[in-house]
Amino acid sequence: MCGILAAVRTDLTPQALEEALTLMTHRGPDYSGNWSNQEVWLGHLRLAILDLDPRSNQPFTLGKLRMVYNGEIYNYLELIKEHHLQVHTAGDTEVVLAMYQKYGKDCLKYFNGMFAFVIYDEETGDVFAARDRLGIKPLYFRNLQKGWLFSSEIAPLIQLKDSPIDAFAIRQYRKLRMTVREHTIYEDIKFFPAAHYFFNGTFHAYWDLDVSPKEPPTDEELQALIEDAVKIRRRADVPLGCYLSGGLDSTILSFLVKPEHVWTVGFPNLNEFEWSSLANEKLKSKLHQITVNKREFIQIGQWMVQKRKEPLSVPNEILLYLMTKVVKTKNTVILSGEGADELFWGYDRIFKWAHAQKEFDLRGFDEKYCYGSHRDDEVLDYALENIKGHTPLEKTAYYFQIVHLQGLLRRVDNSTMLCSVEARVPFVDHRLVERLAGTPFEWKMGNSFKEPLKRIFKNLLPKAIIERKKIGFPVPLESIFTNREQGTPMDAWLDFNLQALNIKTQTP
């Protein structure tokens, strides 16, 4: 819901920090505030979603605690009741700080949501920061020679102090379409690791995913989990809509929410408009179909890369941004289907391969998963180094849920928040992720991909949507990048991003 910038014991001036904060105004156009003393500077940009009253503006104070926070704790109402919190506002911000005041770092285990925050204790001088379990909300950090910086985006950190390009991270991008293991394309700027907290200069993990075998849920249990994940993500004091491509995931969300407005996007001759129209015949929301042309794709893509100071992961991020610009005219919150493919193994080709393997085969994984034509086993080894699991299937499942999903979550957050719209992803509810991790291949895959979803919602959705074959989010790269000298259309996409940042694009 917001943008945050925090400086801890640095020698940066308040004026420089205030100017850097303005680079993220799109993340919080409704209010800008900051607080500082001789040790800490906390800056916040608010996109008002819950409790629109100025009393919930930030930096937020509770006793001697000061906080800047980005995200939503969806179970905040339950936390107030269950933990007997005395609150004076009607949103979740005060709840975060009250839970930290009561439980310290252990507050994190009670939160169901997406979050990145920094808390400063004026009395003790302690600095506590944390990021949600699956990394839905972004947070970057820099460990300077003097002090620490935390930011929702890279651009403010670069403005405050330049950083050299990380050559190994560029190799990661060319191989995996994203950087992994806390790398960004800059040597001195890192991703705050998901499922970790920071306390006075050190990072600690507070959650991990167990992919060891377990019995699957009943249909009733699974349906209840999904419906509750959607229900609590409907909590908002602003209008809420849904993306509706006509695929299984977005259609399920749209039918559970039944919003006034639903949205889809595509190119004139490559889109899913027929499917979204079919879904909406029964749904009967106001369907908006946004058309993008190739020239617009190139121009906006270059602007987005230069605005963010980092390359985009997938080409459809540009389409998401252009669609969400129009979404903002009606909705400030949007529900999106990210995470369903990782949860239910919608990438059936690679999961069928993993299930058939006796030993994990790096070359086979490369052929099934990696992008472009750049061979770089060192990068792939590095990405898979800490992957949990005993079997190839467990390792693949862990990789997709913990590593691959990160790229998709960055895509949806960056493209929506650039439009001052908050995206919520019910299929990334940690209760669902924990419950389905380690469930049998036969249960998830069955006779077709995502069989449990199809079975549970077969009476809710149009039959044609249930039986529809899976396709990706279509972008005609081969016709957009027609003047490439060599390589695949994906190579041309990766080069396009790096060239927008004036980074050399030859294969290492």
N, C-alpha and C positions, 0 to 999 in steps of 0.2 A: 503493500500500500504506500510505500514511501521510499525516500532516498536518505541514506545516512553517511556522514563523514565524521570521523573521530581522530583526534591527534592526542597521543599520550606521551608526555614528557619530551616533546620535540622543541626545536628552536624556531619553528615556523610562526609567522606573525598571524594574528587574528584576521587581518585584512586579506592576506594571501589565502587563508583557509575559507573565508567567506566567498571570495571570488571563485575558488575551485568548486565550492558547493553549488554555485549557480549553473555549472555545466550539467547538472542533473535536474534542473527545474521541471522537466517533463515528468519525473518520478513523483513530484509533489507540488503541483501548481496551486494548492489551496492554502498553504501556510508555510512560511520559512522562519526558523528560529535557531538560536544557538546559545550556548552557555559556556563559560570558561572560568578557570582560575589559573594559578601559576603552573599547574601540572597538566591540566586536561582541557581540551577544547572539544565540545560536542555540537555538531550541526545536524539539522533535520529539515527535510522537505516533506510536507504532508499531502498525501492524496486521501481525502476524508472518505471513509467507507463505513465505519461503525462509530456511533456517537458523534454526529457532525458538529456538536457544540465545541467552541474554543477551549473548553476545560480539558479536552483530550489532546490539545496541541502538545508538541514536544520541542525540546527536551522535557521529559516528564520527571517530576520530583515527588518522592515519597520519603519523608523524613530526611535522612542524610544521603539518600540514594538518588542519583541522576541517571537518566537513561535516554538513548536514542534507539529506536526499534523500527524494523521494517518487516511487515508480514501480517499474518492473521493467526491467532490461536482460536480455532473454531469451537473448542469445547470450553470457552471462557465462562459461559453461564453455569455449566456443571461444576467447574472449579470453584466458582464463588460459593455455591451451595455446599459442595462436599467438604471444602476446607474452611468454611465459616469465615470467609474474607469480608472485611468491612471496606466497601468501596464507595466512592463518591461520584463516579462517572458511569456511563452506560456502555462502554466499549471494552476491548480486550487489553488495551495498553496498560492501564492501571493494574490489571490482573497479573500480567507478566511480572511487574515490579513487586507486587504484593507477594506473589509466590516465591520470588527470589529472596525477599526479606524474611519469609517464613522458613524456607528450606535450603537456601543457598544453592549450590550447584545441582542438588537433587531435584530442584524444581523442573528440570528438563524432562524427567521421565513422565511427568504428568501432562505435558503439552501435546496436543494433537493439532498440528498445523504446519505452517511454513513460516520460518522466522530467521532473522539475523539481527542481533542487537549487541550493544555495548553498554555496560553499567559501570558507573564510577561511585565508589563509596567515599564521600567527603571525610568521614570520620577516620577511616582506616587507611585511605589511599589505595585500596584494592581496585583493580580493574578486572572485570569479568565480561567476556564476550562469548557468544555461542551462535551456532548455525544449526538448522533443523536436520533431522536424521538423514534425509535423502537429498539434501542440497537443492531444495526447490527455490529458495530465495538466495540471490547471489551475495557474496561478501569477499572482497579482496583485502590483502594486507601487505604492508611493507615494514620490514625491520630495518630501520635506519640506523646509522652510526649513533644517533642520539634519538631514541624513542621509537614509537610505533605509529603507523597510520592504518586506519580501516576505512573502507569505502564500498558503497554499493556498485560502483562502476570504476573502470580503469582510468577514464579521462581525467578526473580530478587528481589522481595520483601522479599521472604524467605531467600535468600542469605544475604541480608543486615541486616535482623533481624528475628530470628526465632519466630514462633507464635504457641500457643497451638491449638489443634484441637477443633472445635466447635461441641460438642456432639449433639446439636439440629439440626445443619446442616447435620450431618450424618444421623439422622432420616429423614430429608427431602429427602436426596438422596435415602434412601432405600424405601421411600414411593412414590416419584415423579420422580425418575431417574435424578433429578437435584436439586440444591438448589434454593430458591426463596427469593424475597424481600431483595436483596442486600447481602444475606449471601453467603460466600464461606465456605469451610470446615475448615477454620482457623478463630479463634475468632477475631484476630486483622486486618484481611484483608477483605475488602468489595468490592462488585461491585459498581462502580460509577453508580447511577441509570440512566436508559435511560430517555430521554426527560427532563433532568435536566442540569442546569449549576451551577458551583461553583464560588463564588466571595468572596475572602478574608476570607475564613473559613466557609462559610455557603452555603447550597445547596438550589436551588430554581427550582420548576417545571416550564417549559415553554410550555408544550404541554400535552394534554390528548386526549383520543379517545371518541367521542360521539357516543354511540350505540343506541340512541333513534330512533324511527321509522322514516324512510324517503322513498320517492319514489325512485324506482330503476332507473338507467340510461337507456337510449335507447341503443339498440345494437350498433348504430353508435358511441355514446359517449363512451361506454365501450371499443369498439375496438380501438378508437383513443387514449384513455388513456393507454391501454396496449401497443400499438405500439409505443407511445412516450416514455413510460417507458423503453422499449427495445432500442429504437433509441439512447437516451442520454447515455445509459450504454454501447454503442458500442464505445464511444469516448476513444481512447487509441493510444499511439504511439508504442505499442508492439503487437504481434500477439494475437488474441482472439479466443477462442473456446467455445464449449458448452458440458455440460453433456447431454447424450441422453440414457435414460433407455428404451425408448419406451412407457413410460407412457404419459399421456395427457400433463402434465405441461412442461416437458423437451422437448417433441416433438414440442409443440407450439413455445417455445423459439428457438429451432434449426431451424425451418422452417422460422421464422421471421428474423433470423440472417443469415442463410445459410453460416456458417463458413466453412473453409477448413477442419477442424478437429473436430470430435465429439467423445465422450468417454463414455464407460460404463464398469461396473465391476461386478463380481460375482464369485461364487464358481463353480467348475466343474459340479456339479449335481444340482445346485440351482442358477439360474441366469435369466436375462431377455434378453439374447442375441438374441433369436428368434424375440422378439419384436423390439429391436433396429435395427436389420437387416431389418425387415419389414419396419420400418419407413424410414430407409436410402435408400431403393430401390427407393423411390421417391425423397428424399432429395439429394442424390448423393454426400455427403461429404465423407471424408476419415474416416471410422469408425474404432475405436480401441476398441477391447474387451479384458479387462484385467482380467486374472484368478487368484484367490487367493486360497491357500490351508489352511486347518485348523491349521497346525503347524505354518505357517507364521502368521495367525491371532493371535494366542496366543503370539508368540514372539514379534510381532510388538505392540500388545496391551499393554503388560507390559512395553515396552520401551516408548510408548507414555504417559502413565500415569506417569511414573517416570520422564520423561522429563518435563512434564507440571506441576507436583506437585499437580495435582488434578484429580479426577476420570472422566472418559468419561461418557457421558450421554447415547448415543445409540450405540449398537454394530456396526452399519454400518459406524460409524466414522472411524474405522480402514480401511474399504474398500475404503472410500473416500480418505484417506491419501495415500494408496497404488496405487490407480488409479492416483491421482494427481502427484505423483512422476514421472509417465510416461508422464502425461500431460505437465509437465515442459519442456520436451524435444522439444515441439512444441509451447506451448502457455504459456504466463505469466498472462493472464486474462482468466477467465472461467465464463460463465453464468450458473446459477443453479436455479432450480425451487422452492426453499424454499419460503414459504409464501402463495402459491396458495391454499393449503388445509385450511389454516386459513381464507383466503379471501373468498373462495367459499364453505366452509363447507364440505370439502372432507371427513371429518370424519363423514360420514352420520349416523352411528349408534348412536353416542352420541348426535348429533344435532337433530335427530328425537326423541330421548328420551327427550331432553330438551324442544322441542316444545310441547310435549304431557303432560308436567307437569304443574300443577296449582301453586305449590309452589316448591321452590328449595329444593331438597332432598339430603342431604349430603351423605347418604348411597348409594343412586342410582348413584350419581356422582362418588363415590368411585368405585363402581362395574364396571362402564363403562370406567373409565379413568385410575385409578391407576395401578401401576406395581408391580410385585412381589406378595408376600403373606403376607406382614407385615401390620397389622392393627394399625393405629395410627391416631385417629381422631383429636388429637391436632395439628398435622402437617397439615392436610387438612384444618382445621378451620383457621389456620394461613395463609396458602396460599391463601385462599378465602376471607380473612378479608376485604380487600379494593377493592373488585371487584365491578365495576360499573354496573348499569342496574337495571330495575324494575322487569322484568320477568325472569324465569329460562333460557329462550333462550338468552335474552340479557346478562345475567351474564355469561353464557357459552361462548358466542361469544367474550365477552370482555376478559375472561380468556385465551382463545386460542390465541387471537391476541396479547395480552400484556404480558402474563406470559408463556404459553406453547411455543410460537414461540421463546422465548429467548433461550431455550435449543437447538433448531434446528440451530439457528444463531450461537451459540457458536460452535456447531459441525462443520458447514461448514467453519467458519473462522479459527478455530484451525487446522483442517485437511489440509486446503489449504495453509495457511500461513506457516505451518511447512515445506512446499515444496517450499516456495518463489513464490507462485502463489496467485493472488488476485481473490476472488470469488465475483461476483456481482449478486444481487437477485432482478430482475425487479418486481416481485410480491410483494415486500415489499416497493415499491414506496409509500410514505405517501399520495399522491394524490389518489391513488387507495384505500388504506386502509380507508381513510376518506370518500370517495364517497360510498363505498360499506357497511360500517358499518351501521346497522339499516335497511337495505333493507329487504323486506319480505321473510319469509321462503319459500313461494310458488315460488317466483322468483328464489331464489338460488338453491333450491332443485328440484323443478319441478317434472318431472317423473323419474329423475335420478340425481346422484350427478354431480355437476358442469355443470348443463344444459346450463347456459349462455355461458360458454367457448366453449362447444361443438357446440352450435348453431352458434356462431360467426365464428368459424374456421372450420366448417364442410367441406367447399370447399377447404381448404388449406391442411388438413391432410388426410392420408389414412383412409378409412371408418372403417377398423378394429381397428385402434387406438382410433377413436371416440367412438366405441361401446365396447371397452375393459373394463372389470370389474376392479375396483381399487384393487391393492394389495400393500402391504408395500415393503420396501427395504429389500429383504430377507437375513437373516443370520440364519443358522441352529444351534441355540444355544443348542437344545436338543441333537445333535450329537457331538457338541464341548465339552460340559461340561457333560460327561457321568458318571463321578465318584462322582457326588454330592450325599451327604447322605440324604438330605431332601430338600424340597422346589421346586420351579419351575425353569425352565431354566433361567428365568429372575433373580430370586434370586441368582443363581450361577454367572450370569454376574455381578451383583452388588457386590457380595463377591469378585470376581476376581479383580475388580478395587480397592476395599478397601485393599485387601491383598497386592496388588502391592505397596501400600503406607504404609504397616505395620500397618494398622488400624484394630482393633478388629472388627469382622464381626458378632458377635452374635446379635440376635434380641433384641432390648431394652425392 
